[in-house]
């Protein structure tokens, strides 16, 4: 634990924080509420097996803070009871310290199951200590021991049921992520050499490693692929459109929302200021025609591609999740979202000039 802390402080100059939206902006007044909400989600994850994932649960808890507070109170009572059972043991205290230590960095990041793999080891040990303490207290009393076996059997059955439901949901999520690649390969079974594939409103589940995923699926390293824009969430609440403004230039417009997650911000920019986006774009041979200083209120921007839109090597697609409204839609009908060819429209000015 000491080595982990020293290494983390050396690399990040502290516990470390990620840029928004993946990290908490500590300068904002809402940072405290976001951290408290994240703590609450992780408590529910550990105590009540409520899944943690920013894409489809964080927004829900932000809107239903009364339900979140009530469930956290229930989990708090359970934790107090567990501490009363085994809090005097050295292993219990060490487990709680371990959990708190490795939870701390997660509170600075977007909530997700992937952030708590180290902390969960400490929590699992603490839960085991409670179980051992309760069993030791009642094992010499046959009636109570039998009652405890029945209770534990019931709890185990509930946990298995919850885990099963969670796996069904995650299977739908994973299947949706894979659908993007399946649709792409169905539309482009044999792309030309040095093909450039761009996707707007990309599925947020696989946008991070999209270029690697495309190259692995095709088995070709010459293909360039990237997500120009990302869907803000799995549900189809916004729509992205592409307008042609020149031989190799396009304007991307987002309706019913703002661009908070362009590929530049998420995958090339990291913690750099927004003003460096133009430099980040050039790493992928893209040009920001009109660089911007902030993402606040950004609903459109113009971009230059490395080749002509008519040279036969440039392909534009769009992840269409317009009919997806809830997470249950995703688990029941995971084939609803599709990757479709994106029509490149002419801007009104270009149409008027041609007429």
C-alpha positions, 0 to 999 in steps of 0.5 A, spaced: 500 500 500 505 504 501 509 503 495 502 504 491 501 511 494 508 513 493 508 511 485 501 514 484 504 521 488 510 520 483 506 520 477 500 524 478 503 529 483 498 527 488 492 522 488 491 524 481 485 526 477 482 526 470 479 531 465 472 532 465 468 528 463 472 523 466 474 526 472 471 531 477 473 538 476 475 540 483 474 548 481 467 547 480 462 548 486 458 542 484 464 537 485 462 536 492 456 533 490 459 529 484 464 526 489 458 524 494 454 521 489 460 517 486 461 515 494 453 513 494 454 509 488 460 505 490 456 504 497 450 501 493 455 497 489 458 493 495 452 493 499 446 492 495 449 489 488 447 495 484 451 496 478 455 502 477 456 505 470 456 512 468 453 511 461 447 509 464 446 510 471 450 516 473 445 520 470 439 516 473 442 517 480 443 525 479 435 526 478 433 521 483 437 523 489 432 522 494 432 514 492 440 514 492 440 517 499 435 512 502 438 506 499 445 509 502 442 509 509 440 502 508 447 500 506 449 504 512 445 501 517 448 494 514 455 497 515 454 499 522 451 492 523 457 489 520 462 493 524 459 491 531 460 484 529 467 484 527 470 491 528 474 489 534 478 484 529 485 486 526 483 483 519 477 487 519 480 494 521 486 492 515 480 491 510 477 497 511 483 501 511 485 497 504 478 499 501 478 506 503 485 507 500 484 504 494 477 507 493 480 514 494 482 515 486 476 512 484 472 518 487 476 523 482 474 519 476 467 517 472 464 512 476 465 505 474 466 497 476 473 497 473 475 503 478 474 498 484 477 492 483 483 493 488 478 496 493 473 490 492 479 485 495 479 489 501 471 489 502 470 482 500 475 481 506 471 485 511 465 481 509 468 475 510 470 477 517 463 479 519 461 472 516 466 468 521 464 473 527 457 471 526 458 464 525 463 463 531 458 466 535 452 462 534 455 455 531 455 452 538 447 453 538 444 448 533 437 452 532 441 459 531 446 455 526 440 452 522 437 459 522 443 462 520 444 457 514 437 458 512 439 466 512 445 465 508 442 460 503 437 465 501 442 471 501 446 467 496 440 465 492 439 473 491 446 474 490 446 469 484 439 472 481 442 479 481 449 477 478 445 473 473 441 479 471 447 483 471 450 478 466 444 479 461 444 486 461 452 486 460 451 481 455 446 486 451 451 492 452 457 487 449 453 485 444 451 492 442 459 494 442 460 488 437 454 490 433 458 496 430 464 492 428 459 487 425 455 492 421 462 496 419 464 489 416 458 488 412 458 494 409 465 494 407 467 487 407 474 489 403 476 496 404 481 499 399 488 500 401 489 506 406 482 506 407 479 512 412 473 510 416 470 515 420 464 515 425 459 520 428 455 519 434 459 513 435 457 508 440 460 510 447 462 503 449 467 502 444 470 509 441 476 508 445 479 503 442 476 503 435 482 504 431 485 498 434 478 494 433 477 495 426 484 493 424 484 487 428 477 485 425 480 486 418 487 484 420 490 490 416 494 495 419 493 500 413 486 502 415 485 508 419 479 509 423 476 514 428 470 516 432 469 524 430 464 524 435 461 520 440 454 519 442 453 522 449 449 516 452 447 509 449 440 512 448 438 516 442 437 523 445 441 527 440 443 527 433 449 528 429 449 531 421 455 532 416 455 537 411 460 538 406 463 545 405 469 543 401 472 538 397 475 535 403 472 539 408 466 537 413 461 541 418 459 536 424 452 539 427 449 536 433 442 537 434 439 537 441 445 537 445 453 540 445 459 536 443 462 535 450 466 528 447 469 529 441 475 524 439 479 530 440 477 531 447 477 524 449 482 520 446 488 525 443 487 531 448 487 528 455 489 533 460 491 538 455 487 545 454 482 546 449 486 550 445 491 545 443 485 541 440 488 543 433 495 540 434 491 534 437 487 533 430 493 533 426 496 527 429 490 523 425 491 528 419 485 532 421 485 539 421 480 543 425 478 549 420 475 553 426 479 552 432 475 553 439 477 555 446 472 552 450 467 546 449 461 550 452 455 551 448 459 547 442 454 545 437 458 545 431 465 545 428 468 544 421 474 539 420 478 538 414 480 530 412 486 528 409 483 526 402 478 528 398 471 526 399 470 523 392 477 519 392 473 512 394 477 511 400 474 516 405 468 512 408 463 516 413 458 512 418 453 514 423 451 510 429 444 510 429 441 509 436 434 513 435 430 508 437 433 506 443 430 509 449 432 505 455 437 500 458 432 495 458 431 496 450 438 494 450 438 488 454 431 485 450 433 488 443 440 489 443 440 489 435 436 496 435 442 500 434 446 500 428 452 503 424 449 506 417 452 509 412 452 517 413 449 521 408 454 528 407 449 533 406 450 540 402 450 546 406 444 551 405 449 556 402 452 551 397 446 549 395 444 556 394 450 558 390 449 552 385 442 554 384 
